[in-house]
Amino acid sequence: MLTIVFSVSRDPQMLLASFRLGAFSIGISAPGLAVAGETFWRSPAAMAATLWLVLNLPFPQLIILLKRGRVPRLLTEQILLTWRFIFILLDEAMAIHRAQTLRFGYGSVPQGYRSLAMLVGLLFTRVLLRYQQMSTALDIKLYQGDFHL
């Protein structure tokens, strides 16, 4: 957002508020504010629409819908893999959190922060391991770059 709001210009009169940095002025421009405002409101709207779609539409139906909408196969495969990795990430995070909770990992605020930091670090490691396992499984199945959708 900040990179949209701030502009670099040789003419400080074009900027609403600015400061000089050598021969240039860095500041806020009216068009930059307008674009930032649009982006600010579009982002949550897009997230809400995506979450609604994810939570209300079974994935096989989404694939059928994408096929009928003539969405490129490569994009559909990318959505399939992203979907898969999101649920791998959630599954691993829930398993780690459950184990930490059972071992009283969130008993106090400092302990909770420490547990959360450990969760993030371990989550990254375990997701990479799951990705390697999935890659190995695809290699064993002689994956040629196409998923049968």
N, C-alpha and C positions, 0 to 999 in steps of 0.2 A: 504494500500500500504506500509506503513512504517513497519508494522510487517512482510511483505514479504522481504523487503530489508535488514532489520537488522537481524543478527544472533548472537547466543551466542555460544562460543567455548572455550575450554581449551587451544587451540593452536592458538596464535595470528597470526601465519604465514599463516593460512588458510584464513584470512580476508584481504581485500584490504586496509581498514582503520579501526582502532579499538581503543578502550580505555579499560584499565583494571578496573575491578570492583571485588575486592577480588581475588579469584582464577580463575575467568572467564574473558574472553574478549568479549566485545560487539562491533560489528562492521558490516561493509558491506562486503558481500561475492559475488563472481562472479556469482555463481548459483542463489543467491537471486536477484541480479540485472537482470539477464536474465528472471526469472519468473515474477518479477515486471514489466518488459517491456512488456512481453506477456500479462499480466493481464491488464496493462494500455491500450493497444490497443484493446484487446478483449472486454472490458467493453463497450466502446462507440459503437463498432461494434454490439454487442448484443442489446444495447439500440436502435440503428438505425433500426436494423432488427425488433425488437419488435414494435417500433413506426410505421414502415411501415406496418406491419401486422395489427395493431390496426386501423390505419387510412384508410386502403384500403380494408379491408375485413369485411363485416357485421358479427355481432356476431353469428347469427344463422348458417351462412355458416361455421364459425370457429368451432362451435360445431360439425357440420356434418363432417368436415375435421378431427377433433380429433377422432371422432368415427371410421371413415374409417381407420385412422392411428393406430387404436387399442391402443390409449392412455388409460391408466387405468381410470376407472370411477371416482375414488376418486380424481385424479389429474384434470380431466375435471370439476368436481364439484367445486374444489378449484379455478380453473380459472374462473368459472362462478361467484362465490362469490366475488373474487377479482375484477373482471370486474364491478360487481354491486357496490361495495364499492368505487371504483375509481370514478365512475360517481356520486355517492352520495356525495363524497368529493368535486368534481368539482362543482356540483350544489349548494351545501351549500356555497362554497367559492365565487362563482359568485354572489349569493344573498346577502351575507354580504358585498362584495366589492361594489356592486351596491348601497346598502343602505348607506354605508359610503361615496361614491362619491356624492350621492344626498345631503348629509348633509355636504359637503365640508370637508370631512375627509382627503383629500390629498392636501390641499391648500399650504402647505410649507413642506420642507424636515423634520423638527422635527415632525410636525403634521402627515406627511406620515408614519414616523417610528412608532409613537404612534398608528396610525390606523392599521398598519400592525401587530403590536404586539397584539392589540385587536382582529384583524381578526383571528390570529392563535389560541389564547386562546378560543375565541367563537366557532371557527370551530371545535376544539377538543371536546368541550362540546356538540355541536349540532350533530356531527357525532356519538358520543356515544349515544345520545338520539335517533337518527334514527336507530342505531343498536338495541337498546332495543325495539323499535317499530317493527322492522323486526322480531326479536326473538319472540315477543308476537304474531305477525301475523302467524308465522310458528307454534307456539304452538297451536293456535286456529285452524289451518288447520290440526292438528294432524300429524305434520311432524315427520317421522320415521327415518330420516337420509338419505333419498334418494330423489334426485331431478329427475323428469322424463325428461330425456334429449332426 
